[in-house]
Structure formats: C-alpha cells, structure tokens
Amino acid sequence: MLTAIKKHKNLIINAISIGIFVLLALYLINNRNIFEVIKQITWGDFLLIASTDIAILLLNASLNHSVISRVSKKIKFSDSLLLQFANNFLNKLTSHTGILFRGVFLKGVYKLDLSRFLATIAGVYIISFSVNSVVGLISSGIIYQSSGLYNIAIIILLELTMLVTLTLMVVSPVIKNREGFIRRNLGKMLDGWRIIKTEPKMLLVFASITILITLVSALQQYFIFKSIGVSLSAPVVFYLASLSSLTILISLTPSGIGIREAVFAFSAQLVNIDIPVLLLSSLVLRVISFLTLFILGGISYYVLTKRLKDI
C-alpha cells in the first residue's frame, strides 16, 4: 500500500490539486456575486494589501539571506530578494517549483552547498511552527474568554504542533531511518535545528523575523477584511494569520490553494464570520498577491534565468 502511494505520489497530488480547483471553480460559478464585491475594493485597500504582501516577501528574503550567509558570505541580498520573488511567483504556478529553482540558481551561480542551506531552512520551520502555534493558542484563548466560542479540533492541532516543536527543540533526536515522507522531512528539520541552536544570536534573528512575519500577516488579514466591509478584532486577525502560516504543513497544491480556504471555513463559527466571506477574503488575497507577483516575480525570474544562461 505504502509502496503504491510512494510510486504514484505525483499522480495523487495532481489529482487532489485538480479536485480542489474544480470545487473552487464550481463555488465561484455558483457565487458569481463575489466578483462584484471584488470590483468595489478601492485602490487604497489594494495598495495596503499589496504592501503587506511585499513586506512579508521582504522579511522572508531577509530570513533566507540570513540562512544563506551562514553557508556563504558571497551572496548579495539583492539576489536573495530576487530569489524570494521568483520563488513565490513559481509556487503560484506549480507546487514546490520555487525551491527547486532557488537550488538550481544557488548551485549554478554560487556553487553553494545546498545540503547545509536546505537543512538550515528546514530547521527554521520548527521555529515558525512553534511561534504560530503559540500565537494561535493565545488568540483562541482570548476569543473564548470574550465569546465563549472555541474549536476543539483546531485547539488540539495547535497544542500538538506546539508540544511537538518544543519537544524537538529540547530533545533534538537523530533520525537515522529516513524512509517515508514524514521521517525524511522531520529528519531534515532536526538537522537544521541542531545547526541553528549552536548559534544563539542567529536563533534570535530567526525568531525575531518569524514574529515580525506573523505580525505583518495579522495586519494583512485586517486590511483584507476591511476591504470587503468586515471589521475584525485583534485576536481574530492573529488567529487567522497563525492558521494561514500553519497550512504549509499540508501544502500540496500550488500556493496551498484550497488548503487555506478549507481551514478558514472550518473555523467560521469560532471567528463568527460566514464561510462565503472567509472564502472571499482568501480570493481577494490570492488575486492581489498574484497580480503583485506576476509583475515583480516575473521580472525577478527573467533576471535570474538570464544570469543562469550567461554562466
């Protein structure tokens, strides 16, 4: 059974992606009034949402550059920035293509030791999952105190994520047998964490940038809902931002399309927002993010591929 799944992994992922695309397409067809709401978004709201999207990309570029600098001091921040834009642009089109392109560029242009770079990046995910699970739990607690509402499934997921990441940070076990998707990726994250924890200053930098990304993501959620006429409290925007960040755990589709929407819909009752409004907020972000990345990401991809060809 497991062998068959592994053998046809790409086929299964593609089938899931197509299924999600079809369901979303059907939803949009049956709710065409959504596009009328999008048309009413002002240029001011558009620019605010786009600016937070760019700010998150800049912070991620800084995070990745900090990781790369540990491996090689030769790489310019401008290249890390271009790679981040190109990475996110490609991920909008095909799942995981961005990291593959990043690896090809760094290996081809800078002869970078990719194994150490990828291991450290994987280790950063432990920090990210830990921070966002804590933010999600705190937000859930505040929402419960004010409204009496809670989602037991989401709380269990957040608690498990926090418990597992904090345990891994303290124990840091060595996984020798890395057969299978979970063991292989968990092993990479632990390899990276063992590298990161030996440098307290670097750990502080990574944690600080991760917290900043969460703060900007929360601000972005506020701007998105404000643009469609919905006012949210601080706990709700932080709750939604933390869930959005954690969806990378199960990101199988390009840009995680469908995954984020499903998690948001599952939380509709807790945040007291109708499912169509939650789905609309996600659509607004995807449209604005795609337009932003189509320009900046497309230019970045062109510049970087030109350099690769000139080697």
C-alpha positions in Angstrom: 0.0 0.0 0.0 2.7 2.5 1.1 4.9 1.5 -1.9 2.0 2.1 -4.3 1.3 5.5 -2.7 5.0 6.5 -3.0 5.2 5.3 -6.6 2.2 7.3 -7.6 2.8 10.3 -5.3 2.9 12.9 -8.0 -0.2 11.5 -9.6 -2.1 11.6 -6.3 -1.0 15.1 -5.6 -2.0 16.2 -9.1 -5.4 14.5 -8.7 -6.0 16.3 -5.4 -5.0 19.6 -6.9 -7.4 19.1 -9.8 -10.2 18.2 -7.4 -9.7 21.3 -5.3 -9.5 23.5 -8.4 -12.8 22.0 -9.7 -14.5 22.5 -6.3 -13.3 26.1 -6.1 -14.4 26.8 -9.7 -17.8 25.4 -9.0 -18.1 27.5 -5.9 -17.1 30.7 -7.9 -19.6 29.8 -10.7 -22.4 29.4 -8.2 -21.4 32.6 -6.3 -20.6 35.0 -9.1 -21.7 37.9 -6.9 -18.3 37.6 -5.2 -16.6 39.3 -8.2 -19.0 42.3 -7.8 -17.6 42.7 -4.2 -14.0 42.5 -5.5 -14.8 45.2 -8.0 -15.7 47.5 -5.1 -12.3 47.3 -3.5 -10.7 50.7 -3.6 -7.2 51.4 -4.9 -6.2 52.4 -1.4 -7.2 49.0 0.0 -5.5 47.3 -2.9 -2.2 49.1 -2.2 -2.4 48.4 1.6 -2.9 44.6 1.0 -0.2 44.5 -1.8 2.2 46.4 0.5 1.8 43.9 3.3 2.3 41.1 0.8 5.6 42.7 -0.4 6.6 43.3 3.3 6.2 39.6 4.0 8.3 38.7 1.0 11.0 41.2 2.1 11.0 39.6 5.6 11.2 36.1 4.1 14.0 37.3 1.9 15.9 38.6 4.9 15.3 35.3 6.7 16.6 33.2 3.8 19.6 35.6 3.3 20.5 35.1 7.0 20.5 31.4 6.4 22.5 31.6 3.1 25.0 33.9 4.8 25.9 31.1 7.2 26.9 28.9 4.3 28.4 31.6 2.0 29.2 35.3 2.5 29.4 35.9 -1.3 25.7 36.0 -1.9 24.2 39.5 -2.2 21.0 40.5 -0.5 19.7 41.7 -3.9 20.0 38.1 -5.2 18.2 36.8 -2.1 15.4 39.3 -2.7 15.1 38.4 -6.4 15.1 34.7 -5.5 12.3 35.2 -3.0 10.1 37.0 -5.5 10.8 34.3 -8.1 10.3 31.5 -5.6 6.8 32.8 -4.6 5.9 33.5 -8.3 6.8 30.0 -9.4 4.9 28.4 -6.4 1.8 30.2 -7.6 2.0 28.2 -10.7 3.3 24.8 -9.5 3.7 23.4 -6.0 7.4 23.4 -4.8 8.8 24.7 -8.1 10.2 27.8 -6.3 12.6 25.9 -4.0 13.8 23.8 -6.9 14.6 27.0 -8.9 16.3 28.5 -5.9 18.5 25.5 -5.6 19.4 25.4 -9.3 20.4 29.1 -9.2 22.4 29.0 -6.0 24.2 25.9 -7.1 24.8 27.1 -10.6 25.9 30.7 -9.9 27.4 30.4 -6.4 28.4 26.7 -6.2 26.6 26.7 -2.9 26.5 23.7 -0.6 22.7 23.1 -0.9 22.5 20.3 1.7 23.6 22.7 4.5 21.4 25.5 3.2 18.3 23.3 2.9 18.9 21.7 6.3 19.0 25.1 8.0 15.9 26.3 6.1 14.1 23.2 7.3 15.2 24.0 10.9 13.7 27.4 10.6 10.3 25.7 10.1 10.5 24.4 13.6 10.7 27.9 14.9 7.9 29.1 12.6 5.5 26.3 13.6 6.3 26.9 17.3 5.7 30.6 17.1 2.5 30.4 15.1 1.0 27.6 17.3 1.6 29.7 20.4 0.0 32.7 18.7 -2.9 30.6 17.6 -3.5 29.2 21.1 -3.3 32.6 22.8 -5.7 34.1 20.2 -8.1 31.1 20.7 -8.0 31.7 24.5 -8.8 35.4 24.2 -11.6 34.6 21.7 -13.1 32.0 24.1 -12.9 34.5 27.0 -14.8 37.2 25.0 -17.3 35.0 23.1 -17.4 31.5 24.7 -16.6 30.0 21.3 -13.9 27.5 20.6 -13.0 24.9 18.0 -11.7 21.8 19.8 -10.2 20.2 16.6 -8.1 23.4 15.9 -7.1 23.7 19.5 -5.8 20.1 19.6 -3.9 20.7 16.3 -2.3 23.8 17.7 -1.4 22.1 21.0 0.1 19.1 19.3 2.1 21.4 17.0 3.4 23.4 20.0 4.2 20.3 22.0 5.9 18.5 19.2 8.0 21.5 18.1 9.1 22.4 21.7 9.9 18.8 22.4 12.0 18.6 19.3 13.8 21.8 20.2 14.7 20.4 23.6 15.4 16.7 22.8 16.6 17.1 19.1 16.7 13.3 18.4 18.7 11.9 15.5 16.5 10.1 13.0 18.7 7.5 11.2 15.9 5.7 9.3 14.5 8.3 6.9 12.3 6.2 4.7 9.0 7.8 4.1 7.8 11.4 3.7 7.3 12.2 7.5 10.6 10.7 8.7 12.6 12.2 5.8 11.3 15.8 6.3 11.4 15.5 10.1 15.0 14.4 9.9 15.8 17.4 7.7 14.2 19.9 10.2 16.1 18.3 13.1 19.4 18.5 11.2 18.7 22.2 10.6 17.6 22.9 14.2 20.8 21.3 15.6 22.8 23.7 13.4 20.7 26.8 14.4 20.7 26.1 18.2 24.5 26.2 18.3 24.4 29.9 17.5 22.1 31.8 20.0 22.5 35.1 18.1 21.3 33.5 14.8 18.5 31.8 16.7 17.4 35.2 18.0 17.5 36.7 14.5 15.4 33.8 13.0 12.8 34.0 15.8 12.5 37.8 15.6 12.0 37.7 11.8 9.4 34.9 12.2 7.5 37.0 14.8 7.6 40.0 12.5 6.2 37.9 9.7 3.3 36.9 11.9 2.6 40.5 12.9 2.6 41.7 9.3 0.4 38.7 8.3 -2.1 39.7 11.0 -2.1 43.3 9.7 -2.7 41.9 6.2 -5.7 39.9 7.4 -7.1 43.1 8.9 -6.7 45.1 5.7 -8.2 42.2 3.6 -11.4 42.0 5.7 -11.6 45.8 5.9 -11.6 46.0 2.1 -14.7 43.8 1.9 -16.5 45.7 4.7 -15.8 43.4 7.7 -14.2 44.7 10.9 -12.2 42.2 12.9 -10.8 42.3 16.4 -7.0 41.8 17.0 -7.4 38.2 18.4 -9.3 37.1 15.3 -6.8 38.5 12.8 -3.9 36.9 14.8 -5.8 33.6 14.9 -6.4 33.6 11.1 -2.8 34.7 10.5 -1.4 31.8 12.6 -3.7 29.3 10.8 -2.7 30.6 7.4 1.0 30.2 8.3 0.5 26.6 9.6 -1.2 25.4 6.4 2.2 25.0 4.9 2.2 21.7 6.9 -0.3 20.3 4.4 0.5 22.4 1.4 0.1 20.0 -1.6 -1.3 22.4 -4.2 0.2 25.5 -5.9 0.4 28.2 -3.3 -1.6 25.9 -1.0 -4.8 26.8 -2.8 -7.8 25.1 -1.3 -5.9 24.1 1.9 -6.1 27.6 3.4 -9.7 28.0 2.4 -10.7 24.7 4.0 -9.0 25.6 7.3 -10.6 29.0 7.3 -14.1 27.5 6.5 -13.6 25.0 9.4 -13.0 28.0 11.7 -16.0 30.0 10.5 -18.1 29.5 13.6 -15.3 30.4 16.0 -14.4 33.7 14.3 -18.1 34.4 13.8 -17.7 35.0 10.0 -19.8 33.4 7.3 -18.0 30.9 5.2 -18.6 32.8 1.9 -17.0 35.9 3.5 -13.9 33.9 4.6 -13.6 32.4 1.1 -14.0 35.8 -0.4 -11.2 37.1 1.8 -8.9 34.4 0.6 -9.8 35.1 -3.0 -9.0 38.8 -2.6 -5.6 37.9 -1.2 -4.9 35.5 -4.0 -5.9 37.9 -6.7 -3.9 40.8 -5.3 -0.9 38.6 -4.5 -0.9 37.0 -8.0 -1.0 40.5 -9.7 1.8 41.7 -7.5 3.9 38.6 -8.1 3.1 38.4 -11.8 5.0 41.7 -12.2 7.7 41.6 -9.5 8.1 37.8 -9.6 8.1 37.6 -13.4 10.8 40.3 -13.6 12.9 38.6 -10.9 12.6 35.2 -12.7 13.7 36.7 -16.0 16.7 38.4 -14.5 17.8 35.3 -12.6 17.3 32.9 -15.6 19.3 35.3 -17.8 22.2 35.1 -15.3 22.0 31.3 -15.3 22.2 31.2 -19.1 25.2 33.5 -19.1 27.3 31.1 -16.9 
